């Protein structure tokens, strides 16, 4: 059961990273656009 929990946590972490990375890229783009104005 402990192993399963660790696997689920790892998958959740992976999903979180996949969601955060594009968000950070978008934020950087927005900051660049803001600096341009």
mmCIF file as Biopython writes it, N, C-alpha, C and O atoms, coordinates in Angstrom:
data_model
#
loop_
_atom_site.group_PDB
_atom_site.id
_atom_site.type_symbol
_atom_site.label_atom_id
_atom_site.label_alt_id
_atom_site.label_comp_id
_atom_site.label_asym_id
_atom_site.label_entity_id
_atom_site.label_seq_id
_atom_site.pdbx_PDB_ins_code
_atom_site.Cartn_x
_atom_site.Cartn_y
_atom_site.Cartn_z
_atom_site.occupancy
_atom_site.B_iso_or_equiv
_atom_site.auth_seq_id
_atom_site.auth_asym_id
_atom_site.pdbx_PDB_model_num
ATOM 1   N N  . UNK A ? 1  ? 0.846 -1.219 0.000   1.0 0.0 1  A 1 
ATOM 2   C CA . UNK A ? 1  ? 0.000 0.000  0.000   1.0 0.0 1  A 1 
ATOM 3   C C  . UNK A ? 1  ? 0.876 1.263  0.000   1.0 0.0 1  A 1 
ATOM 4   O O  . UNK A ? 1  ? 0.563 2.259  -0.651  1.0 0.0 1  A 1 
ATOM 5   N N  . UNK A ? 2  ? 1.971 1.186  0.745   1.0 0.0 2  A 1 
ATOM 6   C CA . UNK A ? 2  ? 2.865 2.351  0.811   1.0 0.0 2  A 1 
ATOM 7   C C  . UNK A ? 2  ? 3.431 2.640  -0.581  1.0 0.0 2  A 1 
ATOM 8   O O  . UNK A ? 2  ? 3.526 3.794  -0.997  1.0 0.0 2  A 1 
ATOM 9   N N  . UNK A ? 3  ? 3.807 1.566  -1.295  1.0 0.0 3  A 1 
ATOM 10  C CA . UNK A ? 3  ? 4.376 1.732  -2.642  1.0 0.0 3  A 1 
ATOM 11  C C  . UNK A ? 3  ? 3.348 2.391  -3.561  1.0 0.0 3  A 1 
ATOM 12  O O  . UNK A ? 3  ? 3.686 3.277  -4.346  1.0 0.0 3  A 1 
ATOM 13  N N  . UNK A ? 4  ? 2.100 1.956  -3.458  1.0 0.0 4  A 1 
ATOM 14  C CA . UNK A ? 4  ? 1.039 2.533  -4.303  1.0 0.0 4  A 1 
ATOM 15  C C  . UNK A ? 4  ? 0.884 4.021  -4.006  1.0 0.0 4  A 1 
ATOM 16  O O  . UNK A ? 4  ? 0.737 4.836  -4.917  1.0 0.0 4  A 1 
ATOM 17  N N  . UNK A ? 5  ? 0.919 4.358  -2.741  1.0 0.0 5  A 1 
ATOM 18  C CA . UNK A ? 5  ? 0.766 5.770  -2.349  1.0 0.0 5  A 1 
ATOM 19  C C  . UNK A ? 5  ? 1.894 6.603  -2.956  1.0 0.0 5  A 1 
ATOM 20  O O  . UNK A ? 5  ? 1.665 7.692  -3.482  1.0 0.0 5  A 1 
ATOM 21  N N  . UNK A ? 6  ? 3.106 6.077  -2.875  1.0 0.0 6  A 1 
ATOM 22  C CA . UNK A ? 6  ? 4.270 6.788  -3.432  1.0 0.0 6  A 1 
ATOM 23  C C  . UNK A ? 6  ? 4.089 6.974  -4.935  1.0 0.0 6  A 1 
ATOM 24  O O  . UNK A ? 6  ? 4.393 8.037  -5.475  1.0 0.0 6  A 1 
ATOM 25  N N  . UNK A ? 7  ? 3.592 5.932  -5.612  1.0 0.0 7  A 1 
ATOM 26  C CA . UNK A ? 7  ? 3.382 6.012  -7.061  1.0 0.0 7  A 1 
ATOM 27  C C  . UNK A ? 7  ? 2.361 7.091  -7.380  1.0 0.0 7  A 1 
ATOM 28  O O  . UNK A ? 7  ? 2.554 7.885  -8.300  1.0 0.0 7  A 1 
ATOM 29  N N  . UNK A ? 8  ? 1.264 7.118  -6.613  1.0 0.0 8  A 1 
ATOM 30  C CA . UNK A ? 8  ? 0.215 8.122  -6.846  1.0 0.0 8  A 1 
ATOM 31  C C  . UNK A ? 8  ? 0.784 9.521  -6.613  1.0 0.0 8  A 1 
ATOM 32  O O  . UNK A ? 8  ? 0.507 10.450 -7.372  1.0 0.0 8  A 1 
ATOM 33  N N  . UNK A ? 9  ? 1.578 9.656  -5.557  1.0 0.0 9  A 1 
ATOM 34  C CA . UNK A ? 9  ? 2.168 10.970 -5.243  1.0 0.0 9  A 1 
ATOM 35  C C  . UNK A ? 9  ? 3.071 11.407 -6.389  1.0 0.0 9  A 1 
ATOM 36  O O  . UNK A ? 9  ? 3.070 12.573 -6.784  1.0 0.0 9  A 1 
ATOM 37  N N  . UNK A ? 10 ? 3.848 10.452 -6.922  1.0 0.0 10 A 1 
ATOM 38  C CA . UNK A ? 10 ? 4.769 10.761 -8.025  1.0 0.0 10 A 1 
ATOM 39  C C  . UNK A ? 10 ? 3.975 11.205 -9.250  1.0 0.0 10 A 1 
ATOM 40  O O  . UNK A ? 10 ? 4.355 12.164 -9.921  1.0 0.0 10 A 1 
ATOM 41  N N  . UNK A ? 11 ? 2.872 10.512 -9.546  1.0 0.0 11 A 1 
ATOM 42  C CA . UNK A ? 11 ? 2.037 10.867 -10.696 1.0 0.0 11 A 1 
ATOM 43  C C  . UNK A ? 11 ? 1.419 12.240 -10.485 1.0 0.0 11 A 1 
ATOM 44  O O  . UNK A ? 11 ? 1.339 13.037 -11.420 1.0 0.0 11 A 1 
ATOM 45  N N  . UNK A ? 12 ? 0.982 12.520 -9.263  1.0 0.0 12 A 1 
ATOM 46  C CA . UNK A ? 12 ? 0.402 13.835 -8.955  1.0 0.0 12 A 1 
ATOM 47  C C  . UNK A ? 12 ? 1.456 14.921 -9.160  1.0 0.0 12 A 1 
ATOM 48  O O  . UNK A ? 12 ? 1.165 15.995 -9.687  1.0 0.0 12 A 1 
ATOM 49  N N  . UNK A ? 13 ? 2.686 14.623 -8.734  1.0 0.0 13 A 1 
ATOM 50  C CA . UNK A ? 13 ? 3.783 15.587 -8.883  1.0 0.0 13 A 1 
ATOM 51  C C  . UNK A ? 13 ? 4.057 15.832 -10.361 1.0 0.0 13 A 1 
ATOM 52  O O  . UNK A ? 13 ? 4.267 16.967 -10.790 1.0 0.0 13 A 1 
ATOM 53  N N  . UNK A ? 14 ? 4.050 14.736 -11.138 1.0 0.0 14 A 1 
ATOM 54  C CA . UNK A ? 14 ? 4.302 14.845 -12.582 1.0 0.0 14 A 1 
ATOM 55  C C  . UNK A ? 14 ? 3.222 15.698 -13.233 1.0 0.0 14 A 1 
ATOM 56  O O  . UNK A ? 14 ? 3.512 16.569 -14.053 1.0 0.0 14 A 1 
ATOM 57  N N  . UNK A ? 15 ? 1.955 15.433 -12.853 1.0 0.0 15 A 1 
ATOM 58  C CA . UNK A ? 15 ? 0.835 16.198 -13.413 1.0 0.0 15 A 1 
ATOM 59  C C  . UNK A ? 15 ? 0.960 17.667 -13.033 1.0 0.0 15 A 1 
ATOM 60  O O  . UNK A ? 15 ? 0.693 18.554 -13.843 1.0 0.0 15 A 1 
ATOM 61  N N  . UNK A ? 16 ? 1.367 17.914 -11.795 1.0 0.0 16 A 1 
ATOM 62  C CA . UNK A ? 16 ? 1.514 19.296 -11.307 1.0 0.0 16 A 1 
ATOM 63  C C  . UNK A ? 16 ? 2.586 20.018 -12.124 1.0 0.0 16 A 1 
ATOM 64  O O  . UNK A ? 16 ? 2.406 21.167 -12.526 1.0 0.0 16 A 1 
ATOM 65  N N  . UNK A ? 17 ? 3.704 19.327 -12.364 1.0 0.0 17 A 1 
ATOM 66  C CA . UNK A ? 17 ? 4.802 19.925 -13.144 1.0 0.0 17 A 1 
ATOM 67  C C  . UNK A ? 17 ? 4.322 20.240 -14.554 1.0 0.0 17 A 1 
ATOM 68  O O  . UNK A ? 17 ? 4.608 21.309 -15.093 1.0 0.0 17 A 1 
ATOM 69  N N  . UNK A ? 18 ? 3.580 19.288 -15.154 1.0 0.0 18 A 1 
ATOM 70  C CA . UNK A ? 18 ? 3.085 19.487 -16.524 1.0 0.0 18 A 1 
ATOM 71  C C  . UNK A ? 18 ? 2.151 20.685 -16.585 1.0 0.0 18 A 1 
ATOM 72  O O  . UNK A ? 18 ? 2.054 21.349 -17.617 1.0 0.0 18 A 1 
ATOM 73  N N  . UNK A ? 19 ? 1.460 20.962 -15.476 1.0 0.0 19 A 1 
ATOM 74  C CA . UNK A ? 19 ? 0.535 22.105 -15.442 1.0 0.0 19 A 1 
ATOM 75  C C  . UNK A ? 19 ? 1.281 23.404 -15.130 1.0 0.0 19 A 1 
ATOM 76  O O  . UNK A ? 19 ? 0.954 24.464 -15.665 1.0 0.0 19 A 1 
ATOM 77  N N  . UNK A ? 20 ? 2.279 23.305 -14.264 1.0 0.0 20 A 1 
ATOM 78  C CA . UNK A ? 20 ? 3.003 24.515 -13.827 1.0 0.0 20 A 1 
ATOM 79  C C  . UNK A ? 20 ? 3.938 25.044 -14.911 1.0 0.0 20 A 1 
ATOM 80  O O  . UNK A ? 20 ? 4.016 26.253 -15.129 1.0 0.0 20 A 1 
ATOM 81  N N  . UNK A ? 21 ? 4.652 24.137 -15.594 1.0 0.0 21 A 1 
ATOM 82  C CA . UNK A ? 21 ? 5.638 24.562 -16.611 1.0 0.0 21 A 1 
ATOM 83  C C  . UNK A ? 21 ? 5.015 25.476 -17.662 1.0 0.0 21 A 1 
ATOM 84  O O  . UNK A ? 21 ? 5.550 26.557 -17.907 1.0 0.0 21 A 1 
ATOM 85  N N  . UNK A ? 22 ? 3.888 25.082 -18.305 1.0 0.0 22 A 1 
ATOM 86  C CA . UNK A ? 22 ? 3.277 25.975 -19.302 1.0 0.0 22 A 1 
ATOM 87  C C  . UNK A ? 22 ? 2.797 27.277 -18.668 1.0 0.0 22 A 1 
ATOM 88  O O  . UNK A ? 22 ? 2.856 28.330 -19.303 1.0 0.0 22 A 1 
ATOM 89  N N  . UNK A ? 23 ? 2.331 27.221 -17.444 1.0 0.0 23 A 1 
ATOM 90  C CA . UNK A ? 23 ? 1.843 28.425 -16.756 1.0 0.0 23 A 1 
ATOM 91  C C  . UNK A ? 23 ? 3.006 29.395 -16.540 1.0 0.0 23 A 1 
ATOM 92  O O  . UNK A ? 23 ? 2.851 30.603 -16.715 1.0 0.0 23 A 1 
ATOM 93  N N  . UNK A ? 24 ? 4.166 28.867 -16.162 1.0 0.0 24 A 1 
ATOM 94  C CA . UNK A ? 24 ? 5.349 29.716 -15.941 1.0 0.0 24 A 1 
ATOM 95  C C  . UNK A ? 24 ? 5.786 30.338 -17.261 1.0 0.0 24 A 1 
ATOM 96  O O  . UNK A ? 24 ? 6.142 31.514 -17.320 1.0 0.0 24 A 1 
ATOM 97  N N  . UNK A ? 25 ? 5.754 29.525 -18.329 1.0 0.0 25 A 1 
ATOM 98  C CA . UNK A ? 25 ? 6.139 30.032 -19.659 1.0 0.0 25 A 1 
ATOM 99  C C  . UNK A ? 25 ? 5.200 31.163 -20.061 1.0 0.0 25 A 1 
ATOM 100 O O  . UNK A ? 25 ? 5.636 32.188 -20.586 1.0 0.0 25 A 1 
ATOM 101 N N  . UNK A ? 26 ? 3.914 30.969 -19.812 1.0 0.0 26 A 1 
ATOM 102 C CA . UNK A ? 26 ? 2.910 31.985 -20.157 1.0 0.0 26 A 1 
ATOM 103 C C  . UNK A ? 26 ? 3.159 33.245 -19.332 1.0 0.0 26 A 1 
ATOM 104 O O  . UNK A ? 26 ? 3.076 34.359 -19.849 1.0 0.0 26 A 1 
ATOM 105 N N  . UNK A ? 27 ? 3.464 33.065 -18.054 1.0 0.0 27 A 1 
ATOM 106 C CA . UNK A ? 27 ? 3.710 34.211 -17.168 1.0 0.0 27 A 1 
ATOM 107 C C  . UNK A ? 27 ? 4.921 34.998 -17.663 1.0 0.0 27 A 1 
ATOM 108 O O  . UNK A ? 27 ? 4.902 36.229 -17.683 1.0 0.0 27 A 1 
ATOM 109 N N  . UNK A ? 28 ? 5.969 34.286 -18.061 1.0 0.0 28 A 1 
ATOM 110 C CA . UNK A ? 28 ? 7.174 34.960 -18.571 1.0 0.0 28 A 1 
ATOM 111 C C  . UNK A ? 28 ? 6.830 35.753 -19.826 1.0 0.0 28 A 1 
ATOM 112 O O  . UNK A ? 28 ? 7.315 36.869 -20.013 1.0 0.0 28 A 1 
ATOM 113 N N  . UNK A ? 29 ? 5.993 35.174 -20.684 1.0 0.0 29 A 1 
ATOM 114 C CA . UNK A ? 29 ? 5.575 35.866 -21.913 1.0 0.0 29 A 1 
ATOM 115 C C  . UNK A ? 29 ? 4.813 37.133 -21.557 1.0 0.0 29 A 1 
ATOM 116 O O  . UNK A ? 29 ? 5.039 38.189 -22.149 1.0 0.0 29 A 1 
ATOM 117 N N  . UNK A ? 30 ? 3.908 37.026 -20.589 1.0 0.0 30 A 1 
ATOM 118 C CA . UNK A ? 30 ? 3.089 38.172 -20.174 1.0 0.0 30 A 1 
ATOM 119 C C  . UNK A ? 30 ? 4.003 39.271 -19.623 1.0 0.0 30 A 1 
ATOM 120 O O  . UNK A ? 30 ? 3.803 40.450 -19.914 1.0 0.0 30 A 1 
ATOM 121 N N  . UNK A ? 31 ? 5.003 38.882 -18.829 1.0 0.0 31 A 1 
ATOM 122 C CA . UNK A ? 31 ? 5.933 39.862 -18.242 1.0 0.0 31 A 1 
ATOM 123 C C  . UNK A ? 31 ? 6.695 40.571 -19.366 1.0 0.0 31 A 1 
ATOM 124 O O  . UNK A ? 31 ? 6.891 41.785 -19.324 1.0 0.0 31 A 1 
ATOM 125 N N  . UNK A ? 32 ? 7.123 39.792 -20.374 1.0 0.0 32 A 1 
ATOM 126 C CA . UNK A ? 32 ? 7.859 40.383 -21.503 1.0 0.0 32 A 1 
ATOM 127 C C  . UNK A ? 32 ? 6.955 41.373 -22.237 1.0 0.0 32 A 1 
ATOM 128 O O  . UNK A ? 32 ? 7.393 42.465 -22.601 1.0 0.0 32 A 1 
ATOM 129 N N  . UNK A ? 33 ? 5.702 40.993 -22.452 1.0 0.0 33 A 1 
ATOM 130 C CA . UNK A ? 33 ? 4.753 41.879 -23.142 1.0 0.0 33 A 1 
ATOM 131 C C  . UNK A ? 33 ? 4.546 43.151 -22.321 1.0 0.0 33 A 1 
ATOM 132 O O  . UNK A ? 33 ? 4.461 44.249 -22.869 1.0 0.0 33 A 1 
ATOM 133 N N  . UNK A ? 34 ? 4.467 42.986 -20.998 1.0 0.0 34 A 1 
ATOM 134 C CA . UNK A ? 34 ? 4.256 44.132 -20.113 1.0 0.0 34 A 1 
ATOM 135 C C  . UNK A ? 34 ? 5.437 45.089 -20.165 1.0 0.0 34 A 1 
ATOM 136 O O  . UNK A ? 34 ? 5.256 46.306 -20.149 1.0 0.0 34 A 1 
ATOM 137 N N  . UNK A ? 35 ? 6.657 44.538 -20.229 1.0 0.0 35 A 1 
ATOM 138 C CA . UNK A ? 35 ? 7.855 45.385 -20.288 1.0 0.0 35 A 1 
ATOM 139 C C  . UNK A ? 35 ? 7.905 46.170 -21.599 1.0 0.0 35 A 1 
ATOM 140 O O  . UNK A ? 35 ? 8.409 47.291 -21.652 1.0 0.0 35 A 1 
ATOM 141 N N  . UNK A ? 36 ? 7.370 45.553 -22.654 1.0 0.0 36 A 1 
ATOM 142 C CA . UNK A ? 36 ? 7.391 46.197 -23.976 1.0 0.0 36 A 1 
ATOM 143 C C  . UNK A ? 36 ? 6.553 47.468 -23.985 1.0 0.0 36 A 1 
ATOM 144 O O  . UNK A ? 36 ? 6.932 48.466 -24.599 1.0 0.0 36 A 1 
ATOM 145 N N  . UNK A ? 37 ? 5.404 47.426 -23.295 1.0 0.0 37 A 1 
ATOM 146 C CA . UNK A ? 37 ? 4.473 48.574 -23.320 1.0 0.0 37 A 1 
ATOM 147 C C  . UNK A ? 37 ? 5.063 49.811 -22.664 1.0 0.0 37 A 1 
ATOM 148 O O  . UNK A ? 37 ? 4.407 50.852 -22.607 1.0 0.0 37 A 1 
#
